[in-house]
Amino acid sequence: MKKGLNRNIGILIFGIISATSLLAQESTINIYLGLGIYESAFIGGEFSINNKNTVGFSTGTNFNINKHSFYSFSLEENYYFLSLSQNRFKLGSAAKIIFWAYEDNKFLFNALGLTPELKLNAKLSSRVCAEFALGPIFNVQLKSERKNFEAIGWPKKISTNSSMRLLFRF
């Protein structure tokens, strides 16, 4: 259990260092924190390509809660196609690729998920936004290991993914 916790802390530190290193660049940059079904507790960053497009990455973990380990890495491309109420609200879509790993005392799964999402972005202030995303996830199992004969299981090939996050603009 300690090994898994150290790995998750390492992943979180890597995410923070990666996100803060982005601040040296001169484009519009958002750093975000959030919660998601397949992302767990995550931190990430995104670059604005123009007013409607962003490209981002994130890393997430569950900090070994409930005696199982979960972590994820994701890459995403966002496109905001509709602005409402003087840009206070934006509707958009995203394409996200998520590598995720789950481990408990019965199973070890590694998978790659593709998630098309619909997004709602709400501007809370000039530097802070809240964003909600919802969509299906299509999983491809990369590795599966059954550790004992107590249970039989596997990840769902198609499931629902949702997330919410706070974006901080720099």
HELIX and SHEET records of a PDB file:
HELIX    1   1 LYS A    2  SER A   21  1                                  20    
HELIX    2   2 LEU A   22  ALA A   24  5                                   3    
HELIX    3   3 ILE A   65  LYS A   67  5                                   3    
SHEET    1   A 9 ILE A  29  GLY A  36  0                                        
SHEET    2   A 9 SER A  40  SER A  48 -1                                        
SHEET    3   A 9 ASN A  53  THR A  61 -1                                        
SHEET    4   A 9 SER A  69  LEU A  84 -1                                        
SHEET    5   A 9 PHE A  89  GLU A 103 -1                                        
SHEET    6   A 9 PHE A 107  LYS A 123 -1                                        
SHEET    7   A 9 VAL A 128  ARG A 146 -1                                        
SHEET    8   A 9 ILE A 158  ARG A 169 -1                                        
SHEET    9   A 9 ILE A  29  GLY A  36 -1                                        
END                                                                             
